[in-house]
Structures are given as C-alpha cells and as structure tokens.
Amino acid sequence: MNLFRLDASILPTTSASAEIADAAEAEWTAAHPEATVTRRHLGADPLPAGAWGLAVTGGGTPEADRSPAQSAALALAAGLAAELQRADAAILAVPLYNYGVSQHFKSWVDLVFAGAGATTPVLKGTPTVLVTTLGGGYGPGTPREGWDHSTPYLERVVADIWQADLTLVKRELTLAATTPGMEGLIDLAEQERARALADARAFGRVLAAH
C-alpha cells in the first residue's frame, strides 16, 4: 500500500491545511502501519520555475536534439506523474492564496500534465482527500462570494481530469484569530476548524478502508 501526500503551504510550520491533512493521514497510517507514505512538499521544496516550459518544448523535440535541461525537465515530469499513478490513496493539502492556487502548485500540475499527458487520468479510481483552506469567508452572502478561484480548479483537475475518487475537506476563516477586523469571526472560525478536523478523521478512515 502506498499513500501519496502532497502539501503546498508556504508556511509549513503553521499550516492550517497540513493540520487537517495530518488528521486524515493519521487514520490511514493507523490502519496501514507498515505501508509507504510518499511525500512531496511544494512549499518547502518548490519545483524549478522553468521546468514546465522546458518539458513542453522538450516533448516536441526529437530526443537526440533535446538540450540537457529539456531532458531533465521531461524526466522530472515523468517522475511526478509516476508518483500519482503508483498511489493507492492520496491526500492533497492545498491552501488558497490570493484568490487562487499558488504558482508552485500550478507548476506541479502543469508538470504532471507534461509527464502523463493533459487528459490522462493519473488518479483514476484512487480514493483521494483534498484539503483546502481559505483565510477569509467566501460562501453565499459574504462580501467575497465568488472570489474563490481555487476550489473549482482543484476539483476540475483532480476529479474530472485525473478521475480521483474525490472527497473535499474545506476550511474557511483561518486568518480570523490573527487579522484585525476579523475578531468577531473567531468563534465561527474555531467551529470551522473543529468541523474540518472531524471530517478529515472520518474521511481518513474511509480512505484507509479501500
């Protein structure tokens, strides 16, 4: 058994998304104590910014004519795609940044596309927990309703293109305790945290049962 765990927080020591993903992972590892956990942390160890372009141009270049950089980028892309394809289960922890996904997460997705093909279902049927965290509130009736441009993208890629058996765990208001003007939302934020952790544990047990 092999669990693939991906983190994308740029603040790994205080990450709200990692806390929730940890709860799901703990349930999986309790059920599979001898299994392998393959980890990739895009925030702590970002991928080379130019690798995607090199992989795309390298893919359209005869092998004998590729530059060393193109060959290295194609090898990286193939390796990233293989990590997903080997997974028996997956946990992806992806915060919202600036109303969308971060550039280092997008670079990872683009490289997986380059390595496997843009329409290849690299997680086909794989039970997957997607954890996403948002600093503010983006639900119906909030001032920033419709500003979450991350979650729909994540669902399109992971569920529709990669065809994972996807469960979404979403927590909002993660910045309430530290942001002036959000003091009145602290209690609601703590409720959000408790709900997300409970959901992660429950879905982690479901993940482990597969």
VOKE-287486 format. One line per 2 residues: number of its first residue (from 1); for each residue x, y, z of N, C-alpha, C, O. Coordinates in nm, 3 decimals. Layout:
N
NUM> X:Y:Z:X:Y:Z:X:Y:Z:X:Y:Z  ...
# end
This chain:
210
1> 0.084:-0.120:0.000:0.000:0.000:0.000:0.088:0.125:0.000:0.192:0.129:0.065  0.044:0.224:-0.073:0.122:0.347:-0.087:0.029:0.467:-0.081:-0.060:0.482:-0.164
3> 0.050:0.553:0.018:-0.023:0.678:0.031:0.063:0.790:-0.026:0.180:0.804:0.012  0.007:0.870:-0.117:0.076:0.989:-0.166:0.024:1.110:-0.091:-0.097:1.135:-0.091
5> 0.113:1.185:-0.029:0.077:1.305:0.048:0.146:1.425:-0.013:0.269:1.429:-0.023  0.067:1.523:-0.054:0.121:1.646:-0.109:0.078:1.764:-0.024:-0.039:1.775:0.014
7> 0.173:1.853:0.007:0.146:1.978:0.078:0.191:2.094:-0.009:0.288:2.084:-0.084  0.118:2.207:0.003:0.151:2.322:-0.079:0.158:2.451:0.001:0.164:2.559:-0.058
9> 0.156:2.444:0.134:0.161:2.564:0.215:0.300:2.627:0.209:0.401:2.556:0.211  0.305:2.760:0.201:0.434:2.830:0.206:0.476:2.856:0.351:0.584:2.910:0.375
11> 0.392:2.818:0.448:0.422:2.833:0.591:0.410:2.697:0.658:0.316:2.675:0.735  0.502:2.605:0.630:0.484:2.466:0.675:0.477:2.447:0.825:0.416:2.351:0.871
13> 0.537:2.537:0.904:0.534:2.517:1.049:0.405:2.564:1.115:0.378:2.529:1.230  0.326:2.643:1.043:0.199:2.692:1.098:0.083:2.666:1.003:-0.016:2.739:1.005
15> 0.093:2.563:0.922:-0.002:2.540:0.814:-0.135:2.484:0.864:-0.140:2.379:0.927  -0.243:2.555:0.833:-0.377:2.505:0.866:-0.413:2.386:0.780:-0.477:2.292:0.827
17> -0.373:2.388:0.653:-0.404:2.275:0.565:-0.329:2.149:0.608:-0.384:2.039:0.600  -0.204:2.165:0.654:-0.128:2.049:0.700:-0.189:1.987:0.825:-0.191:1.865:0.839
19> -0.241:2.070:0.915:-0.304:2.017:1.036:-0.421:1.925:0.999:-0.437:1.818:1.057  -0.501:1.967:0.904:-0.616:1.887:0.864:-0.570:1.761:0.790:-0.623:1.653:0.814
21> -0.473:1.777:0.700:-0.421:1.661:0.629:-0.357:1.561:0.724:-0.367:1.440:0.704  -0.290:1.611:0.828:-0.230:1.522:0.928:-0.336:1.434:0.994:-0.313:1.316:1.020
23> -0.453:1.492:1.020:-0.560:1.415:1.084:-0.607:1.301:0.994:-0.630:1.190:1.041  -0.619:1.329:0.864:-0.658:1.224:0.771:-0.549:1.119:0.758:-0.576:0.999:0.755
25> -0.424:1.164:0.749:-0.313:1.070:0.735:-0.301:0.979:0.857:-0.270:0.861:0.843  -0.324:1.034:0.975:-0.312:0.954:1.097:-0.408:0.836:1.095:-0.373:0.726:1.139
27> -0.529:0.857:1.043:-0.625:0.747:1.034:-0.578:0.643:0.934:-0.593:0.523:0.956  -0.520:0.688:0.824:-0.474:0.594:0.722:-0.355:0.512:0.772:-0.350:0.390:0.754
29> -0.259:0.579:0.837:-0.141:0.507:0.884:-0.173:0.416:1.002:-0.106:0.315:1.022  -0.275:0.451:1.080:-0.315:0.361:1.189:-0.367:0.229:1.133:-0.348:0.123:1.193
31> -0.433:0.236:1.018:-0.485:0.115:0.956:-0.379:0.042:0.873:-0.391:-0.078:0.849  -0.276:0.114:0.831:-0.171:0.055:0.746:-0.033:0.093:0.801:0.041:0.165:0.735
33> 0.002:0.045:0.920:0.125:0.092:0.985:0.253:0.055:0.911:0.356:0.120:0.929  0.249:-0.048:0.828:0.370:-0.090:0.757:0.376:-0.035:0.615:0.470:-0.065:0.541
35> 0.278:0.043:0.577:0.269:0.090:0.439:0.363:0.208:0.413:0.420:0.265:0.506  0.378:0.242:0.288:0.464:0.350:0.245:0.385:0.481:0.232:0.273:0.481:0.181
37> 0.445:0.591:0.279:0.389:0.724:0.257:0.490:0.802:0.173:0.601:0.830:0.217  0.450:0.835:0.053:0.534:0.915:-0.037:0.495:1.062:-0.021:0.379:1.098:-0.040
39> 0.591:1.146:0.015:0.561:1.285:0.046:0.624:1.380:-0.055:0.736:1.358:-0.103  0.551:1.485:-0.085:0.606:1.594:-0.166:0.553:1.724:-0.108:0.432:1.743:-0.095
41> 0.645:1.815:-0.072:0.605:1.943:-0.014:0.648:2.054:-0.108:0.766:2.089:-0.116  0.552:2.109:-0.179:0.582:2.209:-0.280:0.617:2.345:-0.221:0.683:2.426:-0.286
43> 0.573:2.370:-0.096:0.608:2.495:-0.032:0.750:2.495:0.021:0.823:2.592:0.004  0.789:2.385:0.085:0.922:2.374:0.142:1.027:2.339:0.037:1.144:2.376:0.051
45> 0.987:2.268:-0.067:1.080:2.224:-0.171:1.016:2.248:-0.308:0.975:2.153:-0.375  1.007:2.375:-0.351:0.937:2.406:-0.477:1.008:2.349:-0.598:1.130:2.329:-0.598
47> 0.930:2.323:-0.699:0.984:2.274:-0.826:1.048:2.389:-0.903:1.010:2.504:-0.884  1.143:2.359:-0.991:1.207:2.466:-1.070:1.105:2.541:-1.154:1.024:2.480:-1.223
49> 1.109:2.672:-1.148:1.008:2.755:-1.213:1.003:2.735:-1.364:0.896:2.743:-1.424  1.116:2.708:-1.425:1.119:2.695:-1.570:1.101:2.555:-1.622:1.108:2.532:-1.743
51> 1.078:2.458:-1.533:1.077:2.318:-1.575:0.962:2.286:-1.670:0.978:2.208:-1.763  0.845:2.346:-1.646:0.730:2.313:-1.730:0.754:2.353:-1.876:0.730:2.274:-1.967
53> 0.802:2.476:-1.897:0.830:2.520:-2.033:0.932:2.432:-2.102:0.920:2.400:-2.220  1.033:2.392:-2.026:1.136:2.304:-2.083:1.080:2.167:-2.116:1.116:2.107:-2.217
55> 0.990:2.117:-2.031:0.929:1.987:-2.058:0.840:1.992:-2.182:0.840:1.900:-2.263  0.764:2.102:-2.196:0.677:2.115:-2.312:0.758:2.126:-2.441:0.730:2.056:-2.539
57> 0.859:2.211:-2.441:0.940:2.224:-2.562:1.021:2.098:-2.588:1.042:2.059:-2.703  1.068:2.034:-2.481:1.142:1.910:-2.497:1.056:1.798:-2.554:1.103:1.716:-2.633
59> 0.928:1.796:-2.513:0.839:1.693:-2.564:0.814:1.705:-2.713:0.780:1.606:-2.779  0.829:1.825:-2.766:0.811:1.846:-2.909:0.941:1.843:-2.987:0.944:1.877:-3.105
61> 1.050:1.803:-2.921:1.181:1.799:-2.984:1.229:1.655:-2.993:1.217:1.582:-2.894  1.283:1.612:-3.105:1.339:1.476:-3.112:1.439:1.453:-2.999:1.515:1.543:-2.962
63> 1.437:1.332:-2.944:1.520:1.304:-2.826:1.667:1.340:-2.848:1.732:1.394:-2.759  1.718:1.310:-2.966:1.860:1.336:-2.993:1.892:1.485:-2.995:2.007:1.524:-2.976
65> 1.791:1.567:-3.017:1.814:1.711:-3.029:1.780:1.788:-2.902:1.798:1.910:-2.898  1.731:1.721:-2.800:1.694:1.791:-2.676:1.817:1.841:-2.602:1.922:1.778:-2.602
67> 1.800:1.956:-2.538:1.906:2.006:-2.452:1.907:1.926:-2.322:1.808:1.862:-2.288  2.017:1.929:-2.248:2.019:1.861:-2.118:1.909:1.912:-2.025:1.851:1.834:-1.949
69> 1.880:2.042:-2.031:1.774:2.098:-1.946:1.638:2.043:-1.984:1.556:2.015:-1.897  1.612:2.028:-2.113:1.485:1.971:-2.158:1.472:1.826:-2.114:1.366:1.783:-2.069
71> 1.578:1.751:-2.128:1.575:1.610:-2.087:1.551:1.597:-1.937:1.476:1.511:-1.893  1.617:1.684:-1.859:1.598:1.680:-1.714:1.455:1.717:-1.678:1.397:1.656:-1.588
73> 1.397:1.815:-1.745:1.260:1.856:-1.716:1.161:1.746:-1.752:1.065:1.723:-1.678  1.182:1.678:-1.863:1.096:1.567:-1.901:1.106:1.452:-1.801:1.006:1.387:-1.770
75> 1.226:1.426:-1.751:1.243:1.321:-1.651:1.172:1.358:-1.521:1.110:1.273:-1.458  1.181:1.485:-1.482:1.111:1.532:-1.363:0.961:1.517:-1.381:0.892:1.467:-1.292
77> 0.909:1.559:-1.496:0.765:1.550:-1.522:0.717:1.405:-1.517:0.613:1.376:-1.460  0.793:1.315:-1.577:0.755:1.174:-1.576:0.756:1.119:-1.434:0.669:1.040:-1.398
79> 0.854:1.160:-1.355:0.860:1.114:-1.216:0.744:1.163:-1.132:0.691:1.088:-1.050  0.703:1.288:-1.152:0.589:1.343:-1.078:0.460:1.270:-1.114:0.379:1.240:-1.027
81> 0.442:1.242:-1.242:0.323:1.168:-1.285:0.324:1.027:-1.227:0.220:0.976:-1.185  0.441:0.964:-1.225:0.451:0.827:-1.173:0.418:0.821:-1.025:0.360:0.723:-0.978
83> 0.455:0.925:-0.949:0.421:0.928:-0.807:0.271:0.916:-0.786:0.226:0.844:-0.697  0.195:0.985:-0.867:0.049:0.978:-0.855:-0.004:0.843:-0.901:-0.092:0.786:-0.837
85> 0.048:0.793:-1.010:-0.001:0.668:-1.066:0.028:0.548:-0.976:-0.043:0.448:-0.982  0.130:0.558:-0.893:0.163:0.449:-0.800:0.077:0.451:-0.674:0.077:0.354:-0.598
87> 0.006:0.559:-0.650:-0.064:0.576:-0.522:-0.187:0.487:-0.513:-0.264:0.474:-0.609  -0.203:0.425:-0.396:-0.327:0.353:-0.366:-0.429:0.445:-0.300:-0.549:0.418:-0.301
89> -0.381:0.555:-0.243:-0.465:0.658:-0.182:-0.384:0.787:-0.185:-0.262:0.784:-0.195  -0.454:0.901:-0.175:-0.384:1.029:-0.183:-0.449:1.130:-0.090:-0.571:1.132:-0.071
91> -0.364:1.215:-0.034:-0.407:1.331:0.045:-0.336:1.452:-0.014:-0.213:1.457:-0.019  -0.414:1.551:-0.056:-0.359:1.672:-0.115:-0.401:1.791:-0.030:-0.520:1.815:-0.013
93> -0.304:1.865:0.024:-0.332:1.978:0.112:-0.292:2.106:0.038:-0.174:2.134:0.021  -0.393:2.183:-0.006:-0.368:2.293:-0.098:-0.440:2.419:-0.051:-0.561:2.431:-0.071
95> -0.371:2.514:0.012:-0.435:2.638:0.055:-0.470:2.728:-0.064:-0.412:2.717:-0.171  -0.567:2.816:-0.040:-0.595:2.925:-0.134:-0.498:3.039:-0.105:-0.480:3.078:0.011
97> -0.438:3.093:-0.210:-0.352:3.211:-0.198:-0.395:3.315:-0.300:-0.407:3.284:-0.419  -0.419:3.437:-0.255:-0.452:3.546:-0.347:-0.566:3.507:-0.441:-0.565:3.538:-0.560
99> -0.664:3.439:-0.383:-0.789:3.403:-0.451:-0.774:3.289:-0.552:-0.866:3.263:-0.629  -0.660:3.223:-0.554:-0.640:3.111:-0.646:-0.538:3.013:-0.591:-0.503:3.018:-0.473
101> -0.490:2.924:-0.676:-0.385:2.832:-0.635:-0.250:2.901:-0.652:-0.235:2.989:-0.736  -0.154:2.860:-0.573:-0.021:2.922:-0.579:0.052:2.878:-0.705:0.019:2.776:-0.766
103> 0.150:2.957:-0.744:0.224:2.926:-0.866:0.301:2.795:-0.853:0.318:2.724:-0.952  0.349:2.763:-0.731:0.426:2.639:-0.720:0.336:2.516:-0.728:0.381:2.411:-0.773
105> 0.210:2.527:-0.685:0.116:2.416:-0.704:0.078:2.404:-0.852:0.072:2.294:-0.906  0.053:2.518:-0.916:0.019:2.516:-1.059:0.134:2.457:-1.141:0.111:2.385:-1.238
107> 0.257:2.488:-1.102:0.373:2.432:-1.173:0.374:2.280:-1.162:0.405:2.210:-1.258  0.339:2.229:-1.043:0.332:2.083:-1.023:0.226:2.022:-1.114:0.253:1.922:-1.182
109> 0.107:2.080:-1.117:0.001:2.029:-1.203:0.045:2.030:-1.349:0.026:1.932:-1.421  0.103:2.141:-1.392:0.146:2.151:-1.532:0.251:2.045:-1.565:0.250:1.989:-1.675
111> 0.342:2.019:-1.472:0.444:1.918:-1.497:0.384:1.777:-1.500:0.428:1.693:-1.578  0.285:1.751:-1.415:0.217:1.621:-1.423:0.150:1.606:-1.558:0.157:1.499:-1.619
113> 0.086:1.712:-1.606:0.027:1.707:-1.740:0.135:1.677:-1.845:0.113:1.596:-1.935  0.249:1.743:-1.832:0.357:1.721:-1.929:0.411:1.579:-1.922:0.451:1.522:-2.023
115> 0.412:1.523:-1.802:0.469:1.389:-1.785:0.375:1.277:-1.823:0.419:1.172:-1.870  0.245:1.299:-1.804:0.149:1.190:-1.827:0.058:1.215:-1.946:-0.004:1.122:-1.997
117> 0.049:1.339:-1.990:-0.050:1.378:-2.091:-0.160:1.457:-2.024:-0.200:1.428:-1.912  -0.210:1.558:-2.093:-0.303:1.653:-2.032:-0.438:1.592:-1.998:-0.513:1.649:-1.919
119> -0.472:1.479:-2.057:-0.602:1.417:-2.029:-0.590:1.279:-1.965:-0.689:1.207:-1.955  -0.471:1.241:-1.922:-0.451:1.109:-1.863:-0.504:1.105:-1.720:-0.465:1.190:-1.639
121> -0.590:1.010:-1.687:-0.646:1.003:-1.551:-0.550:0.936:-1.453:-0.566:0.819:-1.420  -0.450:1.011:-1.409:-0.341:0.954:-1.329:-0.388:0.906:-1.190:-0.317:0.829:-1.125
123> -0.505:0.950:-1.145:-0.559:0.905:-1.015:-0.691:0.829:-1.035:-0.775:0.829:-0.945  -0.709:0.767:-1.148:-0.837:0.704:-1.181:-0.880:0.605:-1.072:-0.813:0.505:-1.045
125> -0.994:0.637:-1.010:-1.048:0.550:-0.906:-0.974:0.551:-0.775:-1.009:0.475:-0.684  -0.871:0.634:-0.761:-0.792:0.637:-0.639:-0.862:0.720:-0.532:-0.892:0.837:-0.556
127> -0.890:0.663:-0.414:-0.953:0.743:-0.308:-0.860:0.858:-0.267:-0.744:0.836:-0.232  -0.913:0.978:-0.271:-0.831:1.097:-0.253:-0.904:1.197:-0.164:-1.020:1.230:-0.189
129> -0.835:1.245:-0.061:-0.887:1.353:0.021:-0.815:1.482:-0.020:-0.693:1.491:-0.012  -0.892:1.580:-0.062:-0.839:1.711:-0.098:-0.872:1.809:0.013:-0.989:1.838:0.037
131> -0.771:1.858:0.080:-0.786:1.956:0.187:-0.754:2.094:0.131:-0.647:2.115:0.074  -0.846:2.188:0.147:-0.816:2.325:0.106:-0.859:2.421:0.217:-0.963:2.403:0.279
133> -0.778:2.521:0.239:-0.801:2.618:0.346:-0.802:2.758:0.289:-0.727:2.790:0.196  -0.889:2.842:0.346:-0.908:2.978:0.298:-0.904:3.073:0.416:-0.968:3.049:0.518
135> -0.829:3.181:0.403:-0.811:3.272:0.515:-0.938:3.346:0.554:-0.959:3.374:0.672  -1.022:3.378:0.457:-1.146:3.450:0.483:-1.268:3.365:0.458:-1.260:3.242:0.453
137> -1.382:3.433:0.441:-1.507:3.364:0.411:-1.549:3.394:0.268:-1.549:3.510:0.226  -1.586:3.291:0.195:-1.618:3.306:0.054:-1.755:3.246:0.019:-1.787:3.233:-0.099
139> -1.834:3.211:0.119:-1.962:3.146:0.096:-2.070:3.241:0.050:-2.048:3.362:0.042  -2.189:3.187:0.021:-2.301:3.271:-0.025:-2.332:3.381:0.076:-2.341:3.356:0.196
141> -2.349:3.503:0.024:-2.383:3.617:0.108:-2.265:3.689:0.168:-2.284:3.796:0.228  -2.144:3.636:0.156:-2.026:3.705:0.209:-1.978:3.810:0.109:-2.009:3.802:-0.010
143> -1.902:3.910:0.157:-1.855:4.014:0.064:-1.769:3.960:-0.050:-1.763:4.021:-0.157  -1.704:3.846:-0.028:-1.617:3.792:-0.133:-1.672:3.660:-0.189:-1.596:3.573:-0.231
145> -1.802:3.649:-0.190:-1.863:3.536:-0.258:-1.819:3.535:-0.405:-1.825:3.637:-0.473  -1.776:3.419:-0.451:-1.731:3.407:-0.589:-1.585:3.438:-0.612:-1.536:3.426:-0.724
147> -1.513:3.478:-0.506:-1.372:3.510:-0.521:-1.281:3.389:-0.505:-1.161:3.399:-0.528  -1.335:3.276:-0.466:-1.255:3.155:-0.451:-1.238:3.093:-0.590:-1.324:3.020:-0.638
149> -1.125:3.123:-0.652:-1.096:3.069:-0.784:-1.006:2.946:-0.776:-0.957:2.897:-0.878  -0.986:2.896:-0.656:-0.900:2.780:-0.635:-0.980:2.649:-0.633:-0.949:2.556:-0.706
151> -1.084:2.643:-0.549:-1.155:2.516:-0.530:-1.213:2.461:-0.660:-1.195:2.343:-0.687  -1.280:2.542:-0.741:-1.330:2.486:-0.867:-1.219:2.430:-0.957:-1.236:2.326:-1.021
153> -1.106:2.499:-0.960:-0.992:2.450:-1.039:-0.942:2.316:-0.985:-0.919:2.223:-1.062  -0.927:2.307:-0.854:-0.880:2.183:-0.793:-0.973:2.067:-0.826:-0.928:1.957:-0.859
155> -1.102:2.091:-0.816:-1.198:1.984:-0.844:-1.196:1.944:-0.991:-1.207:1.826:-1.023  -1.181:2.041:-1.080:-1.175:2.008:-1.223:-1.053:1.920:-1.252:-1.065:1.820:-1.323
157> -0.938:1.956:-1.196:-0.816:1.881:-1.225:-0.820:1.744:-1.158:-0.803:1.642:-1.225  -0.843:1.740:-1.026:-0.827:1.617:-0.951:-0.942:1.518:-0.978:-0.918:1.398:-0.994
159> -1.064:1.569:-0.983:-1.179:1.480:-1.002:-1.211:1.456:-1.149:-1.230:1.342:-1.190  -1.216:1.562:-1.228:-1.263:1.548:-1.365:-1.155:1.501:-1.462:-1.182:1.416:-1.547
161> -1.034:1.555:-1.450:-0.927:1.516:-1.542:-0.853:1.394:-1.490:-0.834:1.297:-1.563  -0.810:1.399:-1.365:-0.735:1.286:-1.309:-0.825:1.173:-1.260:-0.777:1.064:-1.232
163> -0.955:1.200:-1.250:-1.057:1.099:-1.219:-1.036:1.030:-1.084:-1.062:0.911:-1.069  -0.991:1.107:-0.986:-0.981:1.054:-0.850:-1.120:1.034:-0.791:-1.215:1.102:-0.828
165> -1.130:0.941:-0.699:-1.250:0.926:-0.616:-1.237:1.029:-0.505:-1.180:1.001:-0.399  -1.289:1.149:-0.529:-1.250:1.268:-0.452:-1.346:1.300:-0.339:-1.468:1.296:-0.354
167> -1.286:1.333:-0.223:-1.359:1.391:-0.110:-1.293:1.524:-0.076:-1.171:1.532:-0.060  -1.373:1.629:-0.066:-1.322:1.763:-0.038:-1.344:1.797:0.109:-1.454:1.783:0.162
169> -1.237:1.841:0.175:-1.246:1.896:0.311:-1.202:2.041:0.303:-1.086:2.070:0.273  -1.293:2.132:0.330:-1.267:2.274:0.311:-1.287:2.349:0.442:-1.389:2.334:0.509
171> -1.187:2.429:0.479:-1.196:2.511:0.600:-1.175:2.657:0.564:-1.076:2.692:0.500  -1.267:2.742:0.606:-1.255:2.886:0.583:-1.217:2.958:0.713:-1.212:2.898:0.820
173> -1.191:3.087:0.701:-1.167:3.177:0.816:-1.040:3.143:0.894:-1.035:3.165:1.015  -0.940:3.089:0.830:-0.818:3.051:0.902:-0.741:3.171:0.956:-0.658:3.155:1.045
175> -0.766:3.291:0.904:-0.694:3.411:0.948:-0.770:3.492:1.052:-0.725:3.600:1.091  -0.884:3.440:1.098:-0.968:3.519:1.189:-0.895:3.556:1.317:-0.913:3.667:1.368
177> -0.815:3.466:1.371:-0.751:3.490:1.500:-0.634:3.587:1.493:-0.588:3.635:1.596  -0.586:3.616:1.372:-0.465:3.699:1.360:-0.485:3.824:1.274:-0.390:3.900:1.254
179> -0.605:3.846:1.224:-0.628:3.956:1.131:-0.719:4.062:1.194:-0.832:4.031:1.231  -0.671:4.186:1.207:-0.757:4.292:1.260:-0.884:4.306:1.178:-0.882:4.302:1.055
181> -0.995:4.323:1.248:-1.124:4.334:1.182:-1.200:4.204:1.172:-1.318:4.203:1.139  -1.132:4.092:1.201:-1.198:3.960:1.194:-1.225:3.903:1.334:-1.260:3.785:1.347
183> -1.208:3.985:1.436:-1.223:3.935:1.573:-1.361:3.873:1.598:-1.373:3.775:1.671  -1.463:3.929:1.538:-1.598:3.877:1.558:-1.622:3.742:1.494:-1.727:3.681:1.516
185> -1.526:3.696:1.415:-1.542:3.568:1.346:-1.461:3.457:1.410:-1.458:3.345:1.359  -1.395:3.486:1.522:-1.305:3.387:1.582:-1.380:3.262:1.626:-1.333:3.151:1.602
187> -1.495:3.277:1.690:-1.570:3.160:1.734:-1.616:3.076:1.615:-1.609:2.954:1.617  -1.663:3.144:1.512:-1.705:3.072:1.392:-1.586:3.001:1.326:-1.599:2.890:1.275
189> -1.471:3.067:1.329:-1.351:3.007:1.272:-1.311:2.881:1.347:-1.268:2.783:1.286  -1.326:2.883:1.480:-1.292:2.764:1.558:-1.390:2.650:1.529:-1.352:2.533:1.527
191> -1.515:2.686:1.506:-1.612:2.584:1.465:-1.575:2.523:1.330:-1.586:2.402:1.310  -1.530:2.608:1.238:-1.483:2.560:1.108:-1.367:2.464:1.124:-1.361:2.360:1.059
193> -1.273:2.500:1.211:-1.156:2.414:1.233:-1.198:2.280:1.290:-1.154:2.176:1.242  -1.284:2.281:1.391:-1.327:2.156:1.453:-1.402:2.068:1.353:-1.381:1.946:1.349
195> -1.487:2.129:1.272:-1.561:2.051:1.172:-1.467:1.990:1.070:-1.480:1.873:1.034  -1.371:2.070:1.022:-1.278:2.020:0.921:-1.193:1.906:0.975:-1.169:1.808:0.905
197> -1.147:1.918:1.099:-1.067:1.810:1.158:-1.151:1.684:1.176:-1.102:1.573:1.151  -1.275:1.699:1.217:-1.362:1.582:1.232:-1.388:1.517:1.096:-1.385:1.394:1.084
199> -1.412:1.599:0.995:-1.433:1.545:0.861:-1.308:1.473:0.811:-1.317:1.366:0.751  -1.192:1.532:0.836:-1.067:1.471:0.790:-1.045:1.335:0.855:-1.004:1.240:0.790
201> -1.074:1.327:0.984:-1.059:1.197:1.052:-1.156:1.095:0.995:-1.119:0.980:0.970  -1.280:1.137:0.974:-1.380:1.045:0.920:-1.343:1.000:0.779:-1.350:0.881:0.748
203> -1.304:1.094:0.696:-1.268:1.057:0.559:-1.136:0.981:0.553:-1.115:0.900:0.463  -1.047:1.007:0.651:-0.925:0.930:0.659:-0.953:0.783:0.686:-0.885:0.695:0.633
205> -1.055:0.756:0.769:-1.094:0.617:0.795:-1.153:0.552:0.671:-1.131:0.434:0.643  -1.230:0.631:0.596:-1.285:0.580:0.469:-1.171:0.551:0.372:-1.172:0.449:0.304
207> -1.074:0.642:0.366:-0.957:0.625:0.281:-0.884:0.495:0.316:-0.843:0.420:0.227  -0.869:0.470:0.445:-0.795:0.353:0.491:-0.868:0.223:0.460:-0.805:0.117:0.452
209> -0.998:0.229:0.444:-1.076:0.108:0.421:-1.065:0.057:0.278:-1.100:-0.058:0.249  -1.017:0.140:0.188:-1.006:0.097:0.049:-0.886:0.003:0.029:-0.862:-0.044:-0.082
# end
